Amino acid sequence: MPNEEYKVTYFEKTGYVNTDLTLQLAKQRAEQIGIKNIVVASYTGFVGIKASEIFKGYNLIVVAGVVGFKEPNAHRLSAENRKIIENNGGKVLHAAHSFGTLGRAINRKFNAIQVDEIIAHVLRLFGAGTKVACEVTCMAADAGLIRTDEEAIGIGGTGGGADTALVLKPTNTHTFFDIKIRETICKPRLND
């Protein structure tokens, strides 16, 4: 296969302001290389609804995080937002974070850093959205909603919204080191 040249977009700011363009760039790249699996982080449904409108006909997984993260038995995705996402063909996943749920409990109880926290911090060297995109893709694979032998686009953000999109060869959490970040579609430029 000959070398391919394509544009990578670097944003000057992080977060919500980049959501629409991140989703558009991800869709454009998915169309170019034939990817049908899209995994996006969305706790409240803000990004999930937008993604469900853009990625109709795709295998869209909206990862809404773990139930009980902020308070017992509660999540931030409203029933109305979930309905919109599902009516547009998206699937909603509530699951434990791959990089931190049990490790976070140990840290809180014993003040000891766990391996999953170290992995999360290393991925954040490339931006918070890079960590999130990898994590939600593992979560979707763990739930059987995407296959590990088909490429996916993972979409994450920094403190809200979407600002990072990666082409990944997904893997399950227990085989995390088999994940491959094949391409960066867009991400924030990390400033001091």
N, C-alpha and C positions, 0 to 999 in steps of 0.2 A: 504494500500500500504506500503510495507516495506521501510525502510530508504534507500536512494540511495546515494552512494558516487561517486562524480565525481570531476575532476580536474578543478580548477580555475587558470587561468594564470595571473600573475602580471608582467607587463613590467617595466623595470628600466627607460626607457625613454618614453616620450610622442610623439605623432604625426605620421608623414608619415612612419617612419621606421617600424611601427607595422602593417601597412595596410594589407599586404598579409596574415600574420599570424592571424590577427583579423578576416578576412573574412573566412579563412580556419577553424578556431575554431568555428565560428558561423555556418558554413555549417555543420560541424560535429555534433554539438549539435542539429541543426534543424532536421537532419536525425535521430538522436537517439530518439527524442521525438515527431517527426511527425509534426513539425511546417512548414507551407507553406507561412506565411506572413513575409516578410523581409522588413524593412524600414531602409534606409541608408541616411545619410546626405552627400551631394556632391554639392558644389557650382559650381565647374569648370568642373566636370565630371570625374576627376581623379579616385576617389573612385567608382563613379557610373559605369564607364566602367568595372572596375575590378569586381565589384559585379555582373554586368549583365552577365559576362562570367562565374562566379562561380555559380550563382543562376538561371541558365536557368531552366525553368519549374516551378519556384516558382512565387508567387505573389510579385514581387520586386517593391518597390516604392522608387524612388530616389528623395529625397527632395532637391531641388536646391535653396531654400530660396525665399525671396520676391523680385519681380521686383522693381527696384528703390532704393534698399538699399544703394548702394554706390553713384549712380547718377540717376537722373530721367529717367524712361523708359528703364533702362538697367539692364542686369543680366550678370553673368560671365560664364554661360554655353554656349559654342559655339554650333552652329547648327550642326556641324560635330559630336561633342560628344553626343549631344542629339539623333542624328540619330543612332549612334552605340548602345546606351543604348536601344532605342526603337526597333531596329532590333534584339536585343538579347532578347526581350520580356519584358524589364523593362518599367515602367511607370514613367514619370517625373512630379513632382509636384512643382509648384511655388506658395507659399502661405506665408501669414504673419506669423511671428514667434509667437508661442503660448505664450511664456514667455517674451514679451517685446515690441511689435510694438506700441500699443497705449500708454502703460506705458512709453516707451522711448520718445515719443512725449511730454508727460506731463513733464517728467524729463527735457528735453531740454528746454522747454518753461518756466517752473516754478521752476526748480531745486528741485522738490519734488520726493522722492522715492515712487514707486508704489508697490503694493502687488506682481505683477508678477516678479519684480526685486528681491524682497526678496526670493521668491520661487526659482528663478534661482540661486541666491547666495547660498542658502542652498543646492541645488542639486550639486553645484560645490564643496562642501565640500567632495564629493565622487569622484571628478574629473570633468573636463569640458565635457568629453565625456559622462558621466552619465547624465548631464543636457541635452546635445544635443540628446542623444538616447531617453530620455523621451519626449522631445519637438517634435522631428520629428514624433514620433509615434502618439502623439496627433494631429499633423497637418494632417497626413494621415487619421486618423479616422474622423477628421472634414470634410475632402474632400470626405468621403465615399469610400476610396480606400482600407481600411481594416475594419473588423468588430470588435466591442468591446467585442464580446462573443467568440472570437478565439484568442489564444495566438499569439504573434508576437515576432520577434527578432528585437530590435532597435540597430542600430550601429551608433556611433558618434565618434568624435575625438577632439583633443586638438590643435587648431591652424592650422589644415590641416591634411589630411589623416584620417585614422580610427585607434583608439586604445582602444575602449570600445565596448563591445557587451553584451546586457542584454536580458534575456527572460522576457517579460512583458505581463500582462493582460492589453491591451490598453483601453483607454477611450478618450472621447472628451475633449477638453480644458475646456469647461464650467462645466465639472464634474471631473476635474483633480484629486481631492482627492480620486477618486475611482481607480486610476491607481495602479497596483501592480507590483513591481519589484520582480519577482519570483526567478530569478537566475542571478548571475553574471557569464558570460562566461570568460571575460577577461577585464582588465582595467590596467592603469598605477598605479604603487605603488607611492603614493604621498610622495615625499621627501621634506625636508625643503627648 
